[in-house]
């Protein structure tokens, strides 16, 4: 599902000139400073054609621009040495991907083809091809591919700048604490931002899972993305507040607003210093109940972030990174190599590997011509696809089993609906294990625990039966809420109706947790509510002891856990589960959380 913020109009408040905008807070913190409006540097292009005898000249001009772009990217990568390690690693990976995109990729081949077939200038062909690829990715409505959309457009923009010899406007001579306001800020833009000078930034475009958001978090810069009407409503020099916690931008704040946010900024910075001290402390409640706070990982390079945040495990490793943005399917050896690196990096902490969750709207081009079907969310995807393509499942299981020889791991099966699906996967694990043993290849011994991801209401309602054939259960509450309420969070017309505190959703969570407890197997939550302290006490009261989330969210959840009395939380959860009204449930949850905050003060 999409992670882009719904576009909202600016809300004018009572103070003269003050304007408040709502967007998507992607990097926490509060920045207050003078605005620097960063405009787009790309020129408008005339749609001029070329004669047939000019085609080769245009292609050569394009090839020159490609080589110039590669050199620029190489120089930019050299500059990353001065960035914080997490930011340098993220940007290095991104720049390498951009270089690959300039090396006989679909983009390069497509541009040269357009020049010859459409008889257009190189810059026109670049824009057309880049936009065609971006639109194809956007149509798939997948968060991973949404990141690729930004990459394609950024590489296209770099090529156009070089073709038109348009200078790139860097962030120079900025006042200290400047807040960058722009239509778009690319990850490469963030590479030349000095965190000692730039206070934060806000843009019209962008989402929580894109590289720009990741870079903002790595650099510690508060950021709000997806804010409509932002650029035209703010002038360079205006005082601007960027609230990355609440996803809010305030332009020309009143004295009262400014004073309130200055106070909040100081409180936030103090709280961050306190939370940083929690990384090495245990996740134990006040009444002595142990919790496991794991990390959700998209990519291998995030292992360091998970360990730095104090993650007890990887509660969810999304294996799709090995299949995306490539023309071929990774073989067993390649998958094993990447998984083994992660397992070794976690140094004895459990790694939960989710099997391939693509198909439907989440297509990997390497898998060939898969039709998304009339309703992708309900079609051939996740474990349904893996069972339909046993060669994919067997290769992945073999890689996982081999990686298990280097440390503890678990196998998590996505989008399970029936007991038979889990039995088929378990049979496949046994078959693959026997094959590897016959070949003398080291594998996990004993075989890794096998678990089902509970993200379909049918699976939650059949949790007792699934618990009998599983070693653990993991609640994927994002999709569980979507399927239970028939609401797509990415559809701004109904996104406001998406609510994990809906009594139906809570009952599905409760039913699953109780089924796991009755069958004495672990149960975890790896959806977004796991990383939101608002839900921690309620989930603890429902019997959940394992939570997995983005690494950046672990300290705040740990802080909430350490202030809990689980016995009291259980009593409050019983009261919550007696309610049928969503507003009453929210009031009970928030009232209890407020009491926990007051108790710590």
Number of C-alpha atoms within 10 A of each C-alpha: 19 19 19 22 25 18 17 14 14 18 12 14 13 9 13 10 11 17 21 18 22 24 31 28 25 28 29 22 23 25 25 24 20 24 28 23 23 18 13 12 12 15 10 6 12 9 10 10 15 16 10 14 10 15 22 13 14 20 19 13 16 25 18 15 23 23 16 16 22 22 13 14 20 15 11 17 20 12 14 18 13 11 18 13 14 18 23 21 18 19 25 20 13 18 20 14 16 18 19 12 19 21 14 10 13 14 22 19 13 18 24 21 15 20 25 21 11 13 20 22 27 29 27 19 25 28 17 16 24 23 17 15 17 20 13 12 22 17 11 20 19 18 20 21 23 25 20 20 20 21 23 21 19 18 22 23 18 21 26 25 19 20 21 14 11 13 10 12 11 11 15 9 7 16 15 14 17 25 31 25 26 23 21 20 23 17 23 18 14 23 22 15 20 16 19 10 14 23 27 32 29 35 25 20 20 28 24 21 17 23 23 28 25 20 24 23 19 21 22 17 27 28 32 35 32 27 27 21 16 25 19 10 11 20 17 16 15 16 21 31 29 31 30 25 17 17 23 21 30 25 23 22 23 18 9 10 15 17 12 11 19 16 11 15 17 12 11 16 13 11 12 14 10 12 17 14 11 18 16 12 11 16 25 19 19 14 13 12 16 15 19 19 29 32 32 26 24 17 15 18 15 19 23 15 17 23 21 14 23 23 29 23 26 28 30 27 22 19 22 18 14 19 20 21 14 13 14 13 17 17 14 17 14 14 22 22 14 17 25 21 14 23 26 17 17 21 14 14 18 18 28 27 23 22 22 23 21 23 24 24 23 23 24 26 15 14 17 11 9 15 13 18 13 9 10 16 17 12 16 20 24 20 23 18 19 23 17 12 12 13 11 19 21 20 17 25 25 23 23 30 28 25 25 26 20 20 19 23 26 23 24 26 24 24 21 23 23 15 18 12 18 20 14 12 20 17 12 18 22 13 14 19 23 12 12 15 11 8 9 9 12 15 20 17 12 10 17 19 15 21 27 30 25 31 26 23 21 16 23 27 18 18 25 19 15 29 24 16 16 22 21 23 26 27 25 24 25 20 22 25 27 22 18 19 17 13 18 21 23 16 14 14 11 12 14 11 15 18 16 21 20 19 18 17 21 19 16 24 28 20 18 29 27 17 23 26 16 12 16 13 16 18 26 27 29 23 23 18 20 27 27 15 19 18 21 24 26 25 25 24 22 25 21 25 19 22 30 28 26 24 24 20 18 29 24 17 23 27 18 22 24 20 17 23 19 22 14 14 22 18 13 18 22 13 13 23 16 10 13 12 12 16 12 13 20 16 12 18 22 14 11 18 21 12 10 16 11 9 10 7 5
